[in-house]
Structures are given as structure tokens and as C-alpha cells.
Amino acid sequence: MRQKVCMVGLGYVGFPTACVIANAGYSVLGVDINEKIISNIYEGNYMAWEPQLKDLSIKQIDSGNLRLSTKIESSDIYIITVQTPLDRDNKPNIFYVRSAIETIQPHLKNGDLVLIESTCPIGTTETIAKAVRGTYASGICLAYCPERVLPGNIVDELICNSRIVGGVDKESGMQAANFYDSFVRGEVEITDARTAEAVKLIENSYRDINIAYANELSMLADQVNLNIHTLIRLANKHPRVNILQPGPGVGGHCIAIDPYFLASAAPEFSTLILKAREVNIHKTNWVIQKINKQAQENNVKTIACLGMSYKANVSDTRESSAIKIIDSLKKDFNIMAIDPYVNGIVPINDILIEADMIVRLVAHDIFLDIPNHLLEKKIFLDFTGVLPK
Ligand code: SAJ
């Protein structure tokens, strides 16, 4: 008989994962407490920026392999993909993971497999395993299996990326690996749950630290009148140097968040990790100051801000630096914020004509080829790290 999978949380990871698993032949129930998400999925306008996802989801829903509901049903495998936000004091909050576990608990039976994909502080899965096995069936397998997908290319990355599966014991690791092996083409490597939790956090902190270096260099270069694009391009010709691109700050729900999860394990040994966060946050404030200064010196009244999402070619605005910048500029200037992914398609050229100043905050493809005549007699500032044409 086909195995039944219950995907708890249909966010930007849970929904595409549910589709990919359904496509691999499992009978999948996608569950979310937010009815709006479910109706958006049925209407075909959920995560519209992900190539392949719409076709894949329609196919899986039509075939009956993928069903959607606000209620959990008894299954063989449960995958937790709910959000794990930060509290005000930057402490990880795993309320939604705990609550998801509580909701599935009455359905759990010996032999079931529970997989946690949500980003978690080190030790979470072991603590949950003790509670679940102690209260309910001791024969339940549990593993922490972080996702590594890059928004904008999720379906391919879900299938092709390698995976780490961290079992709370040997049997759990084996069961989890067998499951992911059935639909992932990349390598699936078994480790323990705490290591798997930490691996996810060090991957994203690594990227945050590297972006912080690029962001710091961009401010330093500006101070000493050097071109940051030329500097990075030339430095990257060294065979062992690969500096990333500076931007208006780091957004999204992963890289701007996960370093705090990692640092919470041992703050006294997380100096560099937390400093990188500070640098990336400071970069956003630096951009705001830069725009303000230029605008005031040139008596600017209307600024067109290109981009609102947290990165190029997606509509996700979580932790978006562009939004922070726009909100701050709104206090002193007339702001026209344009983002086809976030506030719909607008006649960009008409808007640009009206602006005294144009600020590019997100490198959406559509913003990369602004005709030169629209920029003439305008102040044009670019903070996307994209090389000027
Ligand atoms: N950014 C820069 N300069 C760069 C690269 C990125 O300023 O050179 C900025 C982006 O504009 C954006 C932020 O960093 O604001 C994060 O974007 P991203 O594309 O680096 O990463 P995410 O948050 O979309 O996805 C990351 C990925 N992690 C890594 O690359 C290590 C992804 O593989 C993870 O699955 C995802 O986090 C996650 O869910 O944790």
C-alpha cells in the first residue's frame, strides 16, 4: 500500500516539498491552519515566482496524489515545515514546531516517522523525541532533516540538492534516509539530530558572514573613493578568493535569522557570527543615510524606489531591506515604490519620468535594463551590487 505523508505547514518550503513528494508517488496531505494559503493554492496563485511549481501542483492535485486540508489525518510519515521566528530579543521561538507536534501526537502510532525540517536551535529534535516517545508510542522514529533550497529555484533544488538527515537514533536516521532517497537525486547523508540542526545553522551563518564582508567592503570603498565592483571583480580573479556581492542589507527568513539561532547555543563563542549580523544591519542604515544625503543636497522631492522584496525575482518581503529603506525615506520624501512581484505590474517608465531620483534596491531582471534616456537628468543610485551596464 502507498505510504501516506502528512506535510504540516504549507509555507515556501512545505508546499513545494509536498508537491515533489506527491510526484514521487506518495499519497500526500498538505495541512495548513491558514485557509487563505489553501485557497491561493487552488486558485493557482501561490508562490507564482517559482518556475515549475504551478504545473507540478495542478498535476498532483488533479491526480489525487496531493490533497489539502486545515486538519491533520493519520499518516505514516509526518513532516514539520512550520515557521520558527525570532522573539524581540533575537531568541529562537519554536512555539509553532511544538504546537505542530502536539497536533500530530494523537495520531502517532508505532512505526511512524516524524521529520522536522523547520530551522531549529541545537537540541530541539532530541527534546521533542523524549517528550513524544515518553508520552505516546516509543516505537516512533524522529529525525531532523534541514532543507537547503534557494527561493526562486525551489523545485529543482528540492530534487537535486544533497540532504543531511539527523536521526535521534540509528533506526530513525535509516528510515529518514530511505524516505529522502526515494525522491532526492543528491546524496543523502545520515548523522545525528544535533549535528543536522547545527549544519543548517552554520551554512546560513557562513553566507551571512561572507555577505557582511562584501557589505563592509562596499562602505569602505565608498569612503576611500574606490569602485567596489572593480575591486571585487579583480580580487575574484585570485583562484582562492570568491567575494560575494554587496547589497542594501540581508533579508529573507533564513540568512537574517539563522545566525541568531546558532549564536543562542553559545553566545560567548559567537562574536564573528553576531558581528556579521551587525554589519549587515548597519549596511541598510548606511544606504538610508546615503540616499538622504544625496536627496537633500539635490533638493529631491520624489524618489522612485525599484524593488521591495528581499532579493531579486521573488515576491517574498520578509525581513526585506528594501522595505526598511522605503519606510524610512517615506518620512521625508514622496516615495514611489515599484515592484512587479509585490505590488503588481505598473507602467515603470511613466513612474520613472515623474521621479527626481531613482534608487535601485532589488536586482529584479525587469530593473536591469532601464533605458538610458529615462535616467538622464535624474540622480540614479544603485545598491543591488549588480555591475552597472
Ligand atoms: N545577498 C547579498 N549578496 C550576495 C548574496 C545574497 O546581499 O552576494 C542577499 C540577498 O539579496 C538577500 C539575502 O542576502 O537579501 C539572502 O539571499 P540568498 O539568496 O543568499 O539566500 P536565501 O535566504 O534566499 O536562501 C538561503 C540559502 N542558504 C545558503 O545559500 C547558504 C538556501 O540554500 C537555504 O535553503 C535558505 O537560505 C533557507 O531556507 O535556509
Boltz pocket constraint, residues with backbone or C-beta under 6 A from the ligand:
constraints:
  - pocket:
      binder: B
      contacts: [[A, 147], [A, 148], [A, 149], [A, 150], [A, 151], [A, 203], [A, 204], [A, 207], [A, 211], [A, 244], [A, 245], [A, 246], [A, 247], [A, 248], [A, 249], [A, 250], [A, 251], [A, 252], [A, 253], [A, 254], [A, 255], [A, 310], [A, 311], [A, 312], [A, 385]]
      max_distance: 6.0
